[in-house]
Amino acid sequence: MSPEERRKAAPPVLIQPGDLADLVVRMLTGDDLAGRVAVWPDGETWRLLPATSAWHAG
């Protein structure tokens, strides 16, 4: 992949490390979040997948 192709493929806004760390801490310390899966699409806020999702272990 050329540098130009990489530049075009990059999201317009990157998730900031501190924001990601906040989500990780919340997922690790929230008893109600055990086994849940969070997704954070480019340019959006994070959200939990429904507990009935195929990706949910419970």
PDB file of N, CA, C, O and CB in Angstrom:
ATOM      1  N   MET A   1       0.856  -1.162   0.000  1.00  0.00           N
ATOM      2  CA  MET A   1       0.000   0.000   0.000  1.00  0.00           C
ATOM      3  C   MET A   1       0.908   1.233   0.000  1.00  0.00           C
ATOM      4  O   MET A   1       1.840   1.338   0.798  1.00  0.00           O
ATOM      5  CB  MET A   1      -0.977  -0.006   1.230  1.00  0.00           C
ATOM      6  N   SER A   2       0.622   2.130  -0.886  1.00  0.00           N
ATOM      7  CA  SER A   2       1.436   3.345  -0.984  1.00  0.00           C
ATOM      8  C   SER A   2       1.091   4.303   0.156  1.00  0.00           C
ATOM      9  O   SER A   2       0.032   4.177   0.771  1.00  0.00           O
ATOM     10  CB  SER A   2       1.223   4.037  -2.355  1.00  0.00           C
ATOM     11  N   PRO A   3       1.971   5.255   0.441  1.00  0.00           N
ATOM     12  CA  PRO A   3       1.655   6.260   1.469  1.00  0.00           C
ATOM     13  C   PRO A   3       0.344   6.992   1.174  1.00  0.00           C
ATOM     14  O   PRO A   3      -0.419   7.291   2.092  1.00  0.00           O
ATOM     15  CB  PRO A   3       2.796   7.274   1.582  1.00  0.00           C
ATOM     16  N   GLU A   4       0.085   7.278  -0.089  1.00  0.00           N
ATOM     17  CA  GLU A   4      -1.158   7.962  -0.458  1.00  0.00           C
ATOM     18  C   GLU A   4      -2.377   7.084  -0.166  1.00  0.00           C
ATOM     19  O   GLU A   4      -3.391   7.580   0.325  1.00  0.00           O
ATOM     20  CB  GLU A   4      -1.132   8.351  -1.948  1.00  0.00           C
ATOM     21  N   GLU A   5      -2.285   5.794  -0.462  1.00  0.00           N
ATOM     22  CA  GLU A   5      -3.388   4.872  -0.178  1.00  0.00           C
ATOM     23  C   GLU A   5      -3.621   4.751   1.324  1.00  0.00           C
ATOM     24  O   GLU A   5      -4.766   4.707   1.771  1.00  0.00           O
ATOM     25  CB  GLU A   5      -3.102   3.487  -0.782  1.00  0.00           C
ATOM     26  N   ARG A   6      -2.550   4.697   2.100  1.00  0.00           N
ATOM     27  CA  ARG A   6      -2.692   4.636   3.566  1.00  0.00           C
ATOM     28  C   ARG A   6      -3.358   5.898   4.095  1.00  0.00           C
ATOM     29  O   ARG A   6      -4.220   5.836   4.971  1.00  0.00           O
ATOM     30  CB  ARG A   6      -1.316   4.444   4.241  1.00  0.00           C
ATOM     31  N   ARG A   7      -2.952   7.041   3.556  1.00  0.00           N
ATOM     32  CA  ARG A   7      -3.526   8.317   3.998  1.00  0.00           C
ATOM     33  C   ARG A   7      -5.025   8.358   3.698  1.00  0.00           C
ATOM     34  O   ARG A   7      -5.812   8.817   4.526  1.00  0.00           O
ATOM     35  CB  ARG A   7      -2.809   9.505   3.309  1.00  0.00           C
ATOM     36  N   LYS A   8      -5.417   7.884   2.530  1.00  0.00           N
ATOM     37  CA  LYS A   8      -6.836   7.884   2.153  1.00  0.00           C
ATOM     38  C   LYS A   8      -7.648   6.892   2.977  1.00  0.00           C
ATOM     39  O   LYS A   8      -8.839   7.106   3.200  1.00  0.00           O
ATOM     40  CB  LYS A   8      -6.985   7.561   0.672  1.00  0.00           C
ATOM     41  N   ALA A   9      -7.020   5.806   3.433  1.00  0.00           N
ATOM     42  CA  ALA A   9      -7.726   4.777   4.200  1.00  0.00           C
ATOM     43  C   ALA A   9      -7.878   5.139   5.672  1.00  0.00           C
ATOM     44  O   ALA A   9      -8.697   4.545   6.373  1.00  0.00           O
ATOM     45  CB  ALA A   9      -7.000   3.458   4.081  1.00  0.00           C
ATOM     46  N   ALA A  10      -7.107   6.099   6.143  1.00  0.00           N
ATOM     47  CA  ALA A  10      -7.147   6.473   7.560  1.00  0.00           C
ATOM     48  C   ALA A  10      -8.455   7.182   7.885  1.00  0.00           C
ATOM     49  O   ALA A  10      -8.963   7.951   7.068  1.00  0.00           O
ATOM     50  CB  ALA A  10      -5.948   7.374   7.921  1.00  0.00           C
ATOM     51  N   PRO A  11      -9.011   6.928   9.084  1.00  0.00           N
ATOM     52  CA  PRO A  11     -10.231   7.633   9.486  1.00  0.00           C
ATOM     53  C   PRO A  11      -9.928   9.117   9.676  1.00  0.00           C
ATOM     54  O   PRO A  11      -8.794   9.479   9.988  1.00  0.00           O
ATOM     55  CB  PRO A  11     -10.819   7.026  10.791  1.00  0.00           C
ATOM     56  N   PRO A  12     -10.929   9.981   9.492  1.00  0.00           N
ATOM     57  CA  PRO A  12     -10.696  11.424   9.626  1.00  0.00           C
ATOM     58  C   PRO A  12     -10.329  11.839  11.050  1.00  0.00           C
ATOM     59  O   PRO A  12      -9.578  12.795  11.246  1.00  0.00           O
ATOM     60  CB  PRO A  12     -11.928  12.184   9.184  1.00  0.00           C
ATOM     61  N   VAL A  13     -10.851  11.129  12.033  1.00  0.00           N
ATOM     62  CA  VAL A  13     -10.563  11.441  13.433  1.00  0.00           C
ATOM     63  C   VAL A  13     -10.202  10.142  14.139  1.00  0.00           C
ATOM     64  O   VAL A  13     -10.952   9.167  14.087  1.00  0.00           O
ATOM     65  CB  VAL A  13     -11.783  12.146  14.130  1.00  0.00           C
ATOM     66  N   LEU A  14      -9.055  10.137  14.796  1.00  0.00           N
ATOM     67  CA  LEU A  14      -8.639   8.949  15.532  1.00  0.00           C
ATOM     68  C   LEU A  14      -9.183   8.985  16.951  1.00  0.00           C
ATOM     69  O   LEU A  14      -9.333  10.057  17.538  1.00  0.00           O
ATOM     70  CB  LEU A  14      -7.109   8.832  15.551  1.00  0.00           C
ATOM     71  N   ILE A  15      -9.476   7.825  17.495  1.00  0.00           N
ATOM     72  CA  ILE A  15      -9.885   7.729  18.896  1.00  0.00           C
ATOM     73  C   ILE A  15      -8.681   8.103  19.747  1.00  0.00           C
ATOM     74  O   ILE A  15      -7.585   7.581  19.544  1.00  0.00           O
ATOM     75  CB  ILE A  15     -10.415   6.287  19.253  1.00  0.00           C
ATOM     76  N   GLN A  16      -8.881   8.997  20.688  1.00  0.00           N
ATOM     77  CA  GLN A  16      -7.793   9.455  21.544  1.00  0.00           C
ATOM     78  C   GLN A  16      -7.466   8.394  22.589  1.00  0.00           C
ATOM     79  O   GLN A  16      -8.372   7.758  23.126  1.00  0.00           O
ATOM     80  CB  GLN A  16      -8.159  10.789  22.224  1.00  0.00           C
ATOM     81  N   PRO A  17      -6.184   8.196  22.884  1.00  0.00           N
ATOM     82  CA  PRO A  17      -5.794   7.169  23.851  1.00  0.00           C
ATOM     83  C   PRO A  17      -6.484   7.317  25.207  1.00  0.00           C
ATOM     84  O   PRO A  17      -6.872   6.316  25.809  1.00  0.00           O
ATOM     85  CB  PRO A  17      -4.306   7.202  24.047  1.00  0.00           C
ATOM     86  N   GLY A  18      -6.642   8.536  25.690  1.00  0.00           N
ATOM     87  CA  GLY A  18      -7.308   8.745  26.977  1.00  0.00           C
ATOM     88  C   GLY A  18      -8.766   8.323  26.946  1.00  0.00           C
ATOM     89  O   GLY A  18      -9.274   7.771  27.921  1.00  0.00           O
ATOM     90  N   ASP A  19      -9.443   8.578  25.831  1.00  0.00           N
ATOM     91  CA  ASP A  19     -10.843   8.166  25.690  1.00  0.00           C
ATOM     92  C   ASP A  19     -10.954   6.645  25.662  1.00  0.00           C
ATOM     93  O   ASP A  19     -11.856   6.068  26.268  1.00  0.00           O
ATOM     94  CB  ASP A  19     -11.462   8.768  24.411  1.00  0.00           C
ATOM     95  N   LEU A  20     -10.038   6.011  24.961  1.00  0.00           N
ATOM     96  CA  LEU A  20     -10.031   4.554  24.911  1.00  0.00           C
ATOM     97  C   LEU A  20      -9.729   3.968  26.285  1.00  0.00           C
ATOM     98  O   LEU A  20     -10.338   2.979  26.693  1.00  0.00           O
ATOM     99  CB  LEU A  20      -9.007   4.057  23.886  1.00  0.00           C
ATOM    100  N   ALA A  21      -8.786   4.584  26.996  1.00  0.00           N
ATOM    101  CA  ALA A  21      -8.457   4.124  28.349  1.00  0.00           C
ATOM    102  C   ALA A  21      -9.665   4.247  29.272  1.00  0.00           C
ATOM    103  O   ALA A  21      -9.906   3.359  30.090  1.00  0.00           O
ATOM    104  CB  ALA A  21      -7.272   4.925  28.918  1.00  0.00           C
ATOM    105  N   ASP A  22     -10.427   5.334  29.155  1.00  0.00           N
ATOM    106  CA  ASP A  22     -11.630   5.508  29.978  1.00  0.00           C
ATOM    107  C   ASP A  22     -12.627   4.379  29.725  1.00  0.00           C
ATOM    108  O   ASP A  22     -13.226   3.856  30.665  1.00  0.00           O
ATOM    109  CB  ASP A  22     -12.289   6.872  29.691  1.00  0.00           C
ATOM    110  N   LEU A  23     -12.805   4.006  28.464  1.00  0.00           N
ATOM    111  CA  LEU A  23     -13.718   2.908  28.138  1.00  0.00           C
ATOM    112  C   LEU A  23     -13.205   1.595  28.719  1.00  0.00           C
ATOM    113  O   LEU A  23     -13.979   0.815  29.272  1.00  0.00           O
ATOM    114  CB  LEU A  23     -13.893   2.782  26.611  1.00  0.00           C
ATOM    115  N   VAL A  24     -11.911   1.352  28.595  1.00  0.00           N
ATOM    116  CA  VAL A  24     -11.335   0.112  29.130  1.00  0.00           C
ATOM    117  C   VAL A  24     -11.557   0.030  30.631  1.00  0.00           C
ATOM    118  O   VAL A  24     -11.960  -1.017  31.138  1.00  0.00           O
ATOM    119  CB  VAL A  24      -9.829   0.024  28.810  1.00  0.00           C
ATOM    120  N   VAL A  25     -11.299   1.118  31.351  1.00  0.00           N
ATOM    121  CA  VAL A  25     -11.499   1.121  32.806  1.00  0.00           C
ATOM    122  C   VAL A  25     -12.964   0.860  33.126  1.00  0.00           C
ATOM    123  O   VAL A  25     -13.273   0.081  34.028  1.00  0.00           O
ATOM    124  CB  VAL A  25     -11.044   2.467  33.426  1.00  0.00           C
ATOM    125  N   ARG A  26     -13.861   1.502  32.397  1.00  0.00           N
ATOM    126  CA  ARG A  26     -15.295   1.292  32.644  1.00  0.00           C
ATOM    127  C   ARG A  26     -15.691  -0.166  32.404  1.00  0.00           C
ATOM    128  O   ARG A  26     -16.444  -0.747  33.185  1.00  0.00           O
ATOM    129  CB  ARG A  26     -16.135   2.218  31.745  1.00  0.00           C
ATOM    130  N   MET A  27     -15.178  -0.752  31.317  1.00  0.00           N
ATOM    131  CA  MET A  27     -15.511  -2.150  31.015  1.00  0.00           C
ATOM    132  C   MET A  27     -14.942  -3.100  32.066  1.00  0.00           C
ATOM    133  O   MET A  27     -15.570  -4.106  32.395  1.00  0.00           O
ATOM    134  CB  MET A  27     -14.984  -2.534  29.626  1.00  0.00           C
ATOM    135  N   LEU A  28     -13.763  -2.790  32.594  1.00  0.00           N
ATOM    136  CA  LEU A  28     -13.127  -3.669  33.574  1.00  0.00           C
ATOM    137  C   LEU A  28     -13.703  -3.535  34.973  1.00  0.00           C
ATOM    138  O   LEU A  28     -13.665  -4.487  35.752  1.00  0.00           O
ATOM    139  CB  LEU A  28     -11.661  -3.392  33.621  1.00  0.00           C
ATOM    140  N   THR A  29     -14.235  -2.370  35.301  1.00  0.00           N
ATOM    141  CA  THR A  29     -14.714  -2.144  36.667  1.00  0.00           C
ATOM    142  C   THR A  29     -16.229  -2.217  36.803  1.00  0.00           C
ATOM    143  O   THR A  29     -16.739  -2.279  37.921  1.00  0.00           O
ATOM    144  CB  THR A  29     -14.243  -0.808  37.151  1.00  0.00           C
ATOM    145  N   GLY A  30     -16.949  -2.210  35.709  1.00  0.00           N
ATOM    146  CA  GLY A  30     -18.410  -2.263  35.770  1.00  0.00           C
ATOM    147  C   GLY A  30     -18.904  -3.692  35.858  1.00  0.00           C
ATOM    148  O   GLY A  30     -18.851  -4.431  34.875  1.00  0.00           O
ATOM    149  N   ASP A  31     -19.380  -4.084  37.022  1.00  0.00           N
ATOM    150  CA  ASP A  31     -19.876  -5.455  37.190  1.00  0.00           C
ATOM    151  C   ASP A  31     -20.990  -5.780  36.198  1.00  0.00           C
ATOM    152  O   ASP A  31     -21.126  -6.925  35.769  1.00  0.00           O
ATOM    153  CB  ASP A  31     -20.379  -5.662  38.618  1.00  0.00           C
ATOM    154  N   ASP A  32     -21.777  -4.783  35.839  1.00  0.00           N
ATOM    155  CA  ASP A  32     -22.872  -5.002  34.899  1.00  0.00           C
ATOM    156  C   ASP A  32     -22.380  -5.143  33.453  1.00  0.00           C
ATOM    157  O   ASP A  32     -23.165  -5.458  32.559  1.00  0.00           O
ATOM    158  CB  ASP A  32     -23.868  -3.857  34.995  1.00  0.00           C
ATOM    159  N   LEU A  33     -21.090  -4.911  33.225  1.00  0.00           N
ATOM    160  CA  LEU A  33     -20.541  -4.991  31.875  1.00  0.00           C
ATOM    161  C   LEU A  33     -19.731  -6.263  31.628  1.00  0.00           C
ATOM    162  O   LEU A  33     -19.152  -6.431  30.554  1.00  0.00           O
ATOM    163  CB  LEU A  33     -19.678  -3.789  31.611  1.00  0.00           C
ATOM    164  N   ALA A  34     -19.688  -7.155  32.613  1.00  0.00           N
ATOM    165  CA  ALA A  34     -18.928  -8.399  32.460  1.00  0.00           C
ATOM    166  C   ALA A  34     -19.445  -9.191  31.264  1.00  0.00           C
ATOM    167  O   ALA A  34     -20.645  -9.445  31.152  1.00  0.00           O
ATOM    168  CB  ALA A  34     -19.013  -9.254  33.745  1.00  0.00           C
ATOM    169  N   GLY A  35     -18.553  -9.573  30.386  1.00  0.00           N
ATOM    170  CA  GLY A  35     -18.924 -10.360  29.219  1.00  0.00           C
ATOM    171  C   GLY A  35     -19.505  -9.569  28.070  1.00  0.00           C
ATOM    172  O   GLY A  35     -19.818 -10.139  27.025  1.00  0.00           O
ATOM    173  N   ARG A  36     -19.657  -8.262  28.241  1.00  0.00           N
ATOM    174  CA  ARG A  36     -20.229  -7.438  27.177  1.00  0.00           C
ATOM    175  C   ARG A  36     -19.153  -7.031  26.185  1.00  0.00           C
ATOM    176  O   ARG A  36     -17.963  -7.079  26.495  1.00  0.00           O
ATOM    177  CB  ARG A  36     -20.910  -6.192  27.761  1.00  0.00           C
ATOM    178  N   VAL A  37     -19.568  -6.635  25.005  1.00  0.00           N
ATOM    179  CA  VAL A  37     -18.656  -6.220  23.944  1.00  0.00           C
ATOM    180  C   VAL A  37     -19.005  -4.797  23.539  1.00  0.00           C
ATOM    181  O   VAL A  37     -20.157  -4.485  23.239  1.00  0.00           O
ATOM    182  CB  VAL A  37     -18.731  -7.186  22.720  1.00  0.00           C
ATOM    183  N   ALA A  38     -17.988  -3.937  23.536  1.00  0.00           N
ATOM    184  CA  ALA A  38     -18.165  -2.559  23.086  1.00  0.00           C
ATOM    185  C   ALA A  38     -17.568  -2.419  21.693  1.00  0.00           C
ATOM    186  O   ALA A  38     -16.533  -3.012  21.388  1.00  0.00           O
ATOM    187  CB  ALA A  38     -17.507  -1.552  24.078  1.00  0.00           C
ATOM    188  N   VAL A  39     -18.222  -1.637  20.857  1.00  0.00           N
ATOM    189  CA  VAL A  39     -17.690  -1.296  19.536  1.00  0.00           C
ATOM    190  C   VAL A  39     -17.593   0.219  19.446  1.00  0.00           C
ATOM    191  O   VAL A  39     -18.388   0.941  20.048  1.00  0.00           O
ATOM    192  CB  VAL A  39     -18.590  -1.875  18.384  1.00  0.00           C
ATOM    193  N   TRP A  40     -16.613   0.691  18.691  1.00  0.00           N
ATOM    194  CA  TRP A  40     -16.385   2.126  18.567  1.00  0.00           C
ATOM    195  C   TRP A  40     -16.051   2.442  17.115  1.00  0.00           C
ATOM    196  O   TRP A  40     -14.881   2.600  16.769  1.00  0.00           O
ATOM    197  CB  TRP A  40     -15.245   2.602  19.520  1.00  0.00           C
ATOM    198  N   PRO A  41     -17.071   2.536  16.263  1.00  0.00           N
ATOM    199  CA  PRO A  41     -16.826   2.830  14.849  1.00  0.00           C
ATOM    200  C   PRO A  41     -16.212   4.216  14.660  1.00  0.00           C
ATOM    201  O   PRO A  41     -16.417   5.116  15.475  1.00  0.00           O
ATOM    202  CB  PRO A  41     -18.128   2.726  14.053  1.00  0.00           C
ATOM    203  N   ASP A  42     -15.462   4.372  13.579  1.00  0.00           N
ATOM    204  CA  ASP A  42     -14.840   5.656  13.265  1.00  0.00           C
ATOM    205  C   ASP A  42     -15.873   6.775  13.264  1.00  0.00           C
ATOM    206  O   ASP A  42     -16.944   6.645  12.670  1.00  0.00           O
ATOM    207  CB  ASP A  42     -14.131   5.592  11.910  1.00  0.00           C
ATOM    208  N   GLY A  43     -15.542   7.872  13.933  1.00  0.00           N
ATOM    209  CA  GLY A  43     -16.388   9.055  13.918  1.00  0.00           C
ATOM    210  C   GLY A  43     -17.644   8.962  14.764  1.00  0.00           C
ATOM    211  O   GLY A  43     -18.481   9.863  14.714  1.00  0.00           O
ATOM    212  N   GLU A  44     -17.797   7.905  15.535  1.00  0.00           N
ATOM    213  CA  GLU A  44     -18.977   7.732  16.378  1.00  0.00           C
ATOM    214  C   GLU A  44     -18.551   7.573  17.830  1.00  0.00           C
ATOM    215  O   GLU A  44     -17.360   7.503  18.131  1.00  0.00           O
ATOM    216  CB  GLU A  44     -19.810   6.511  15.920  1.00  0.00           C
ATOM    217  N   THR A  45     -19.523   7.517  18.720  1.00  0.00           N
ATOM    218  CA  THR A  45     -19.232   7.203  20.113  1.00  0.00           C
ATOM    219  C   THR A  45     -19.347   5.693  20.286  1.00  0.00           C
ATOM    220  O   THR A  45     -19.984   5.010  19.484  1.00  0.00           O
ATOM    221  CB  THR A  45     -20.198   7.963  21.088  1.00  0.00           C
ATOM    222  N   TRP A  46     -18.729   5.191  21.330  1.00  0.00           N
ATOM    223  CA  TRP A  46     -18.773   3.745  21.544  1.00  0.00           C
ATOM    224  C   TRP A  46     -20.168   3.334  21.985  1.00  0.00           C
ATOM    225  O   TRP A  46     -20.945   4.137  22.501  1.00  0.00           O
ATOM    226  CB  TRP A  46     -17.724   3.310  22.593  1.00  0.00           C
ATOM    227  N   ARG A  47     -20.455   2.075  21.768  1.00  0.00           N
ATOM    228  CA  ARG A  47     -21.739   1.522  22.218  1.00  0.00           C
ATOM    229  C   ARG A  47     -21.543   0.042  22.525  1.00  0.00           C
ATOM    230  O   ARG A  47     -20.609  -0.595  22.038  1.00  0.00           O
ATOM    231  CB  ARG A  47     -22.863   1.727  21.138  1.00  0.00           C
ATOM    232  N   LEU A  48     -22.431  -0.477  23.330  1.00  0.00           N
ATOM    233  CA  LEU A  48     -22.402  -1.901  23.652  1.00  0.00           C
ATOM    234  C   LEU A  48     -23.223  -2.664  22.630  1.00  0.00           C
ATOM    235  O   LEU A  48     -24.290  -2.215  22.210  1.00  0.00           O
ATOM    236  CB  LEU A  48     -22.933  -2.161  25.083  1.00  0.00           C
ATOM    237  N   LEU A  49     -22.715  -3.818  22.235  1.00  0.00           N
ATOM    238  CA  LEU A  49     -23.536  -4.694  21.403  1.00  0.00           C
ATOM    239  C   LEU A  49     -24.655  -5.246  22.272  1.00  0.00           C
ATOM    240  O   LEU A  49     -24.457  -5.443  23.471  1.00  0.00           O
ATOM    241  CB  LEU A  49     -22.685  -5.853  20.767  1.00  0.00           C
ATOM    242  N   PRO A  50     -25.817  -5.497  21.703  1.00  0.00           N
ATOM    243  CA  PRO A  50     -26.908  -6.061  22.491  1.00  0.00           C
ATOM    244  C   PRO A  50     -26.489  -7.389  23.124  1.00  0.00           C
ATOM    245  O   PRO A  50     -25.723  -8.153  22.537  1.00  0.00           O
ATOM    246  CB  PRO A  50     -28.156  -6.258  21.614  1.00  0.00           C
ATOM    247  N   ALA A  51     -26.992  -7.647  24.310  1.00  0.00           N
ATOM    248  CA  ALA A  51     -26.659  -8.893  25.010  1.00  0.00           C
ATOM    249  C   ALA A  51     -27.122 -10.109  24.219  1.00  0.00           C
ATOM    250  O   ALA A  51     -26.645 -11.217  24.461  1.00  0.00           O
ATOM    251  CB  ALA A  51     -27.289  -8.907  26.408  1.00  0.00           C
ATOM    252  N   THR A  52     -28.033  -9.924  23.289  1.00  0.00           N
ATOM    253  CA  THR A  52     -28.530 -11.033  22.472  1.00  0.00           C
ATOM    254  C   THR A  52     -27.719 -11.206  21.194  1.00  0.00           C
ATOM    255  O   THR A  52     -28.038 -12.066  20.373  1.00  0.00           O
ATOM    256  CB  THR A  52     -29.994 -10.814  22.124  1.00  0.00           C
ATOM    257  N   SER A  53     -26.677 -10.404  21.015  1.00  0.00           N
ATOM    258  CA  SER A  53     -25.848 -10.468  19.820  1.00  0.00           C
ATOM    259  C   SER A  53     -25.135 -11.815  19.722  1.00  0.00           C
ATOM    260  O   SER A  53     -24.867 -12.460  20.736  1.00  0.00           O
ATOM    261  CB  SER A  53     -24.827  -9.327  19.818  1.00  0.00           C
ATOM    262  N   ALA A  54     -24.835 -12.225  18.509  1.00  0.00           N
ATOM    263  CA  ALA A  54     -24.093 -13.471  18.297  1.00  0.00           C
ATOM    264  C   ALA A  54     -22.714 -13.412  18.931  1.00  0.00           C
ATOM    265  O   ALA A  54     -22.112 -14.454  19.190  1.00  0.00           O
ATOM    266  CB  ALA A  54     -23.964 -13.766  16.807  1.00  0.00           C
ATOM    267  N   TRP A  55     -22.200 -12.210  19.188  1.00  0.00           N
ATOM    268  CA  TRP A  55     -20.870 -12.044  19.776  1.00  0.00           C
ATOM    269  C   TRP A  55     -20.908 -12.083  21.288  1.00  0.00           C
ATOM    270  O   TRP A  55     -19.853 -12.105  21.922  1.00  0.00           O
ATOM    271  CB  TRP A  55     -20.252 -10.743  19.318  1.00  0.00           C
ATOM    272  N   HIS A  56     -22.073 -12.092  21.883  1.00  0.00           N
ATOM    273  CA  HIS A  56     -22.192 -12.095  23.342  1.00  0.00           C
ATOM    274  C   HIS A  56     -22.079 -13.521  23.853  1.00  0.00           C
ATOM    275  O   HIS A  56     -22.762 -14.424  23.367  1.00  0.00           O
ATOM    276  CB  HIS A  56     -23.532 -11.457  23.795  1.00  0.00           C
ATOM    277  N   ALA A  57     -21.212 -13.714  24.837  1.00  0.00           N
ATOM    278  CA  ALA A  57     -20.948 -15.071  25.344  1.00  0.00           C
ATOM    279  C   ALA A  57     -22.054 -15.596  26.243  1.00  0.00           C
ATOM    280  O   ALA A  57     -22.146 -16.805  26.455  1.00  0.00           O
ATOM    281  CB  ALA A  57     -19.645 -15.093  26.100  1.00  0.00           C
ATOM    282  N   GLY A  58     -22.894 -14.721  26.775  1.00  0.00           N
ATOM    283  CA  GLY A  58     -23.883 -15.170  27.744  1.00  0.00           C
ATOM    284  C   GLY A  58     -25.143 -15.478  27.108  1.00  0.00           C
ATOM    285  O   GLY A  58     -26.094 -15.873  27.783  1.00  0.00           O
TER     286      GLY A  58
END
